Each structure stands twice: as structure tokens, then as C-alpha cells.
Amino acid sequence: MCGAGVEHSIMTPPTELQRWIGRFEAYLREVISRSVYADREPLRVGAHLCEGSPSLIEAEGFDFEPVEPGWRWGPAWRTCWFRLEGVVPERFDAGTGRSVVLRFSTGTEGLVYLDGKPVHGVDVNRDRVRLEGVSPGKPVSALVEAVCVHPWGASVFDWDTAETRARWTDREPGRLEAAELALLDEGVLRLSRAFGFAISLLKELPERTPRAGELCRALREAVTTLDDTDIASGAGDAAAHIESALSRGASPSATECVAVGHAHIDTAWLWTLEESRRKCLRSFSNVLRLMEADRAFCFLCSQAQHYAWIEEDSPELFAQIAERVREGRWEPGGSMWVEPDTNAPSGESLIRQLQHGVAYWTDRFGEMGGQRHLYLPDTFGFAACLPQIMKLGGLDTFITNKLHWNDTTEFPHTTFRWVGLGGHGVLAHLTPGGDYNSTLSPKELRKGEARAAEQLDSAADLWLQPFGFGDGGGGPTEEMLSNARLAAACEGLPRVRFGTARELCEDLHDHAEAIESAGRALPVWRGELDLEYHRGTLTSQREIKRLNRACEESLRLAEFLAFFGPEPLPQRDAEQLHARLDKLWRTLLLNQFHDILPGSSIAPVNERARADLNEVLQGSEAIIVEHAPRWAAKIGVKDALFCPASLACVLDRDAPPPMSVFAPSDRANPDVVRLDPDALEVENSQVRVVLDDRGRIVEFRNKHDGFDLCSSGPTRFIELFEDRPRTYDAWELEENYIDKQLWTNDRTAKVSIATGKDEASLIFEHTLPCGSTILDTFTLRAGSPIVEIETTVDWKASARVLRVRYPTGIEGASARHGTQFGTIHDEATRNTPRDRARFERCGHRFSELRQTGRVFTLLDDGTIHGRSANGSELGLTLLRASNWPDPDADRGEHVFRTGLWLHDGSAPTTRVAERFARPMQDFLDNSPYRLSGASWAPFSIQAVSVEVASATGLPDGTLRLRLVETEGLEQPCKIEWNIPASKVEGVDLLDRPSPVDRLRHDGAETSFMLKPFQIVTLKVVRG
């Protein structure tokens, strides 16, 4: 009510066009939409609530309890099988333009089975299944497997309505909303779609323009001519009139949009892997039905793992998919086993993602399974090694959407050249629509065209738009296909056509070639494509990240010991071992999905991931145990150690040879470690380290040149901050988290010491206000310039982030970080928006500040990925404590291994970092690992900076040795063989011949030239 003293809000009155739009929307909602179904007939419904996920065969034997509309069921995640029965009424004389459909909805997700076959998914976006071959009097019977989830699991979001939040926090979210046969009037449906599309376009057009006036008149005329008591009688003419007004032809300057159907299914996220398998069945059933109705419609599904699930769960559905693949309308494209995270995995894991994806698709679909593009629409940033991996895997085009999520700077290109490490380039396309879940609405299409048009140098008049409900799957709908056709030649919109990503790649390359032939250049982006968002995923779920790295290292060692041993494996053993390793690798690759490894999934997903990765670790360690004795026997000992590093240690001449088995020795190191427990000082011939009673380093001096890293003050601050992102809790780390520091190591700690053979340690125990404890152990070994720090954290925090920060005396330095297969450089500044966006960035194994003759390198064991460089400081993010979607994320004990190295830059950092990240492996006991003289390796490598990414074998007995140059140097490389190598040749990642510069092989030695950051794979014939 209005009264004295009450302020009146001033409302801007709607324009005349806005009034008409409101009338049109009401007419569509209240008149046209209600006439889409000419008649309805309820079905008899029986329900059977289940524990677990019973199969169709089991469900066919269930007893079903009769239920009525409004019946509620739950809780979330529970399965309920429904039986639907009825008879098509005699009055359902379909006739011309009418179809009998089955409508079913419980507000959850489900799969409809007819005659024992999966035919269609139902969810909040679709409740209609077309019935073929039915007629009046014919009985209809169906089974529906329903799961009490919505497309995003059972989660609720801040933007959900109060009704939705109340429903999905209730114990029984499922409700029987519809179960009926209905007579669908195709003419009214056509009118409804054209009418709605025209309204949507009208809302996007500028007012008082001829185009807006034309569409408004067409809608007014349709409303005027329609009889609201008999919409069906005039629906055809009204629809044709509106379609004619829409199809006036696109503007000559309109861009071309290639629309490809898509069902982005997060392999796990707010639901489990098991639920994703059912999502695949539902989504792919939907797509197959659409393909039956529209032969122009094309569909892209980009994760090989999903096909493998379908092949196992429903061979019949897989056969239907294979037929559409052969027709060229269903595209198994994207190249990788899953859409992985590319921040945390090793470079070798990214190669295996491609190898397993390509191998599966080509094996199942032959030539139609061949790959050209890497499609990662939703991954949280892209490593700089990817362009070279793509080229070596036969791919020339990269497609993503995710860079539109940047929170600081707008990515400047649509179609561009992406040049990664070593100068390797591919054509890249950032889909300008900004959404891989598009519905092809006029608003979305105009947004995509506008964004593409802004990039004047990006060849942006051709662009890809994936469409279909996604994240939780479901895929395209009939309405989306209608939108595509209505937009095909519509003034005010891009020219939309159905197509495949493969066809788009061909057109983009032709387009780019024409541009460059005309003397223009495509824009170029060099280095990683980092995402300025979701930075917290570099740290969340630390244990999964640790296990991932442990599995990668264990599989590397298992393959090497098995295939490169002193004697070759019999072929049958090699075949069986290869199958075991493939299974382990595929489990690891699955758990590198971009919502599992980054730590952004619900608790059951994380629990399953830890279990899976532990199984991979146990499986690979079993292979190591099986094959290690052959190596130990070669040097005549039972107690053996293994050195997994690729090259000889540049910091310790007495270290064992690389990639070798060796016998331990009790020989003491000639260097001496001196410890003064009262002064908290430890030193050897290389460095002197002094700490204060708070566990901070107050002196870190290189004895060769006298430089003290702490000349400007102490370093190594452990810091606890409040961590409350605006949204996406597990994903985000906000730039301003540093504004609220809750604790740092500025109080006296409990100090103890420990000494051992050739080493001494200082140990500091801290208690944090959140109840967590930290045990910081500083160890210096004889002859080593590296101070090793083992940090054990009993983490009991909530909404907190734990970091370590290293202020240094190195001013004006540039920063360098390790990455997969190389290094990346940053200016350690905050001068520009892009600089500031890198307050947290990804790295592998090390970060360092470099000045001429002075380098401070912060090493880690390869399990810490979040880091920073700012001015003269380096930092590492150790732990977070997010509360959503996993309320117990990261709580528990964690151990971190880092190292501090102060040097002049003459030794290759990547070589030292690999040694640090890959310590000696103890096969049988914990003996000291000084070399006694007994050692053996299948080969030795002479180079400045080369890493053995993998050394494995194939079932045919041939070997594969993959090397990568890691420092960005052009250099010669020589391999001296201790196993018989009759033939050595270069191959790519798909085992096709690939030339290697100046490759020469004479039986005992192979030599060649390596380019900066080059990946080389050698096929070795043993014998």
C-alpha cells in the first residue's frame, strides 16, 4: 500500500515494442503452447525403489507398486524403476500432422526403454518420447530407469530459485509429474517454435529499425489471424508467415556459424563416474533419435572413455552410434581419452591421453575415427607443450571455449596461431559464443557473432558453435534443431549451418591459408594458454595430485624395468604386460579428468579417485617388484637401488649413473656437515644456513661467491590466510586473499635436531590457530648445495589457505618456472592487468629468480603446482580447505618436499630439478646409496639437458625411447647402448616415421641433434 511518508519508486514506462513483446510472450505461453498437445491419456504407473543400480534384466522381474501423479520419492541419488502401461485411445486418430508421444517426468533424470531397448533420455529439459508404429487400440508398455538427480547432480546453487532449493534439500526430491500418452500436433509445434524464435530475435534487435518493425508486424498478423479456440486450424499458415519474415536472408556481412550438436558430459563432477555412465546412455539415446528425424544434424562427442562405457553397457546402442559414425554425422572427435586437466599431469600423461584416445577411435571406427583436432572446451588452462604434442600426434587444430572465462583480461583472438614450446604452432579456435551448452537462441548467436567481429585480425567470419544441454549431459533437443534452421538465412543473425568440427577445421585452414596468401597474417599467441580463473584448482585435493604424480612416476619406472631389462621379454609375456599397463594407464588417464584431478568434484568422486590411483600405484609397483630382480642379478647383488634420473648429476660427481641399477655402498662422503644446535646453524663445503627460533631462514650463503640470499632480511615465511572465494569454492583463489593473514611463523617454535650419516637436520614444530600443526624439517647433506625441507602438515582448517613465501635479495629479476617438457618465463612484476592475473600460476618442479650470476631456485618434488613470483619473492601454495563441493576437502596429514638452491646459473636447472623430483628408488631395503662400483644401465645419454620422458615397449618386442630437451637449447645428443640395438629410427606419437635431425646409428651408438624443447621418440629394434 502507498501512504504518507512512503517513497515512490520511479519506473521507466515500457516502450511500445516492449509492450508488444510482452503480449506476444503471453499469447505464446497461454494459447499456442497449450495447444501443442491435442489430446492426452494417462498411463498406469508402477514404481520400484532400488538399492544400487539394478540392470534392465533385473528390473523386468521387479514387483511394481501402483503410484499416482504427485507421488514423491527419494532420497537424492536413489534409483527408481517405473513401469508404464496403457493403450492408445481410439480417439487418437493421428491423421496428417499428428503424432502419438509418451510423456514422462519426475523432475529427475531417466532412461526410457521400449521393447527392452534404450530409446530416449528424459530430464528437466525433455519429457517427450515419440512412438513409432503405434495406432489406436495398440497397447504401450515401457520401463524407465530414473535416478533422483537433476542435470547437476543433487547440488543447489546460489542462483537457484527458492522452490528449487527447497525441493533438492528435501528428502524426497523426485515427484511423478507426468506419465501419459499424448497426441502431438506437429503444426502447432512448428508455430510455437517459429513464434518463440521470432520473439527472442525481436528482443535482441534495436528498436525503431525496419527489421524490428517487420518481425513485430509478422507476429501481430499471426495473432490476428489465429482462432484462439482452434489454434491448430490456422497454425500452418501462421507458422509459414512468421518463417517467411524470419528467412529474409542473412546480411551480406553476416558471419558463418557452423553448428554442431554436443552433449558436454563431465566425466565426474557433482556426480560419480557410475552416474556419468548412465548420463552417456541417456544423452546418446537422445541424439540417435534426433538423427533419425533429421539427416542433416551432426553431433560431436569428444571423450573416448564415454564410448568405451557405452560399448560395455549397451552394445546395441554402440552399434547404432557406429552406423552414424560411418555416415559421417556422428563425430568421434577430440583426440584424448578424456578431456583432461592439462595443468597438473606430466607431459607424458598428455601424450598417453592422445595415444589412447586416437588408438581407441581408429580401432573401433577405422578411417572415420581418425583425428585432426584437439577439443577441450572446459579445461582450466592449456600447457605450453600441447602444440608440439598435437603435431606429433597428427593434429593441426586446437578448439576450446574456456578462455572466455578469464576474470581479468579478455582473450584477444578467435582464430589464431598458437605457438608453444620450441616454436611448434597449430591453428587454434576459441569458439566466440562463449558457451559449449548453447541452445542456438538469437541472443546467443548474436553474442557469438559480435564477439567474433571484434577480433578483426582473427579470420572470425567463420566460427564453431557447439549446442546442446551439457555439463550434466542431455544434449541437443528438437527445439535447438529448429532454431538452427530458422537462423540459416535470417537477417540479424549469422548464417547458421549444421556441420562437424572436422569440416570446420578444413574450412578454417583454407580460410587461414587464403588470408596469409593475401599478405595478411593471423594473430599469434606464444606460450601457455593460461586461464585467469579457477586458480584454486592448482592446489585443491592435494592427495589426489600427489597420487597422480606417484602413479606417473611408478608407471615410468615399471615400463622401463620391464621392457629395457638385461634380457628381452618373451613375446607372450610382452603382450600380457602391455595389456596390464594399458589398463593401469587408462585408469590414471580417467582420473586426470578436468574436475577430478583439479579437485573440484563431490566427496564420493574424490574418494573413488584416491582408491583408483592407489590401485594404479599398487599395480605398477607389482610390475616393478616382478622385474627388479632381473636388474639386480645383472650386477650380482640382491640388495639394489635404482637411479631414475635421465642424466648424470651435475652437483655430485660421486652420484650413481642415470637410469641405472646399482649396489649400495657404505663409503662415506669426503665432505663434512657441521651443525651448531645452539646457534641453529648448519653448513657444508657448499652452503651455510642459519635459522632463527621461529623457523625462518636468516642466512643462506653460497660459499663459492659469498652471496647471502637473506641480505635484505629473513626468508621462508609460512603464512595462513582466510580463503573465502565469491563463488566456486574449490575452484577459486581470489587475488585479495592476502589481505587477511591469520598467522605466520613469527612466534617461537619448538626446535629439535637430528643427525645421520652425512647429513644434519633442524626441526621446527608450529601450532596454527585453526588447530593444525606443522613440522618443518631442514636437512643439509654432505657435498650438496641444496637445503631440503620436509614439511608435514596435520591440516584441520576450514576456509583457509596455507602458503610459504621466500623474500630474497635478488632484485629486478625475471622469473622462470618448470612446466611439462620445458620451462616458461614470467616478468616478476605486477605492472599490467595480465601480470596481476598471474598472482597464482601453474608450475612443475621448480620456480626461480634469475640475475646475471645469481639464481635462487625453489625446488619441489613435482606435486606442488600453485606458485607465485612477485618482485624479489617466490611463493608456493601448499594447502587449501574448501567446503564445497567436498566439505572435508584436504583435511588430514600431508607431506611436502621442497629444496632451496642458490647458484650462478651455470648448471641446467631442469636437470637438477629432475634429480630432486626423482630420488633414488630402493628396491629391497633402505641401504645408503653411495656407488660401490657395481652398476648397469641399458643405455647412457650424453647431453646438456635431456629428460627421458618414457622408455617402454610394444607387444611386438620393439622398444620406444622418448626424450625431450628441457632447457630451450639446441644441442647434440648421443646415446650409448648397453643392450643390442640393431636399428634406431624416429617415429611420431602414432608410430609413423618422423625424421630426427642428423640421426645416425651404428649399433652401439646413436647420435642426433635436438632443437629447443624438442620431443623425440625413437623406435628401437632390440637384437
Buried (B, 14 or more C-beta within 10 A) or exposed (E): EEEEEEEEEEEEEEEEBBEBBEEBBEBBEEBBBEBBBBBEBEBBBBBBBBEEEBEBEEBEEBEBEEBEEEBBBBEBBBBBBBBBBBBBBEEBEBEEBBBBBBBBBBBBBBBBBBEEEBBBBBBBBBBBBBBEEBEEEEEBBBBBBBBBBBBBBBBBEEEBEEEBEEBBEBEBBBBBBBBBBBBBBBBBBBBBBBBBBBBBBBBBBEEEEEBBBBBBEBBEBBBEEBEEEEBBEBBBBBBBBBBEBBBBEBBEEBBBBBBBBBBBBBBBBBBBBBBBBBBBBBBBBBBBBBBEEBEEBBBBBBBBBBBBBBBEBBEEBBEBBBEBBEEEBBBBBBBBBBBBBBBBBBBBBBBBBBBBBBBBBBEBBEEBBBBBBBBBBBBBBBBBBBBBBBBBBBBBBBBBBBBBBBBBEEBBBBBBBBBBBBEBBBBBBBBBBBBBBBBBBBEBBBBBBEBBBEBEBBBBBBBBBBBBBBBBBBBBBBBBBBBBBBBBBBBBBBBBBBBBBBBBBBBBBEBBEEBEEEEEEBBEBEBBBBBBBBBBBBBBBBBBBBBBBBBBBBBBBBBBBBBBBBEBBEEEEBBEBBEBBEEBBBBBBBBBBBBBBBBBBBEBBBBBBBEBBEBBBEBBBBBBEEBBBBBBBBBEBEEBBBBBBBBBBBBBEEBBBBBBBBBBBEEEBEBEBEBEEEEBBBBBBBBBBBBBEBBBBBBBBBBEEEBBBBEEEBBBBBBBBBBBBEEBBBBBBBBEBBEEEBBBBEEEBEBEEEEEEBBBBBBBBBBBEBEBBBBBBBBBBBBBBBBBBBBBBBBBBBBBBBBBBBBBBBEEBBBBBBBBBBBBEBBBBBEEEEBBBBBBBBBBBBBBBBBEEBBBBBBBBBBBBBBBBBBBBBBBBBBBBBBBBBEEBBBEEBEBBBBBBBBEBEBBBBBBBBBBBBBBBBBBEEBBBBBBEBBBBBBBBBBBBBBBBBBBBBBEBBBBBBBBBBBBBEBEBEBEBBBEBEEBBBBBBBBEEBEBEEBEBEEEBBBBBBBBBBBBBBBBBBE
